[in-house]
Amino acid sequence: MPEVPEVPEVSEVSEVSANSASAEKRRLEQETKNERQVWYFLAYFLFGIHFIAFVMIYAVRHAK
């Protein structure tokens, strides 16, 4: 006689969906954190580039 696969109970199904929802929430939080870090990196990079440019302009204009 062929074996019949077990059907999960309702509580097991809701537990699985709760775990997947929790995993999705953690993934979204991590994605938001990563995106924020990218924007901070970009801001510091652009600030640094402009700072260096202003220092070079100052040096060229005040050179003898």
Protein Blocks (a to p, Z undefined) as FASTA:
>chain_A
ZZddddddfklmmmmmmmmmmmmmmmmmmmmmmmmmmmmmmmmmmmmmmmmmmmmmmmmm
mpZZ
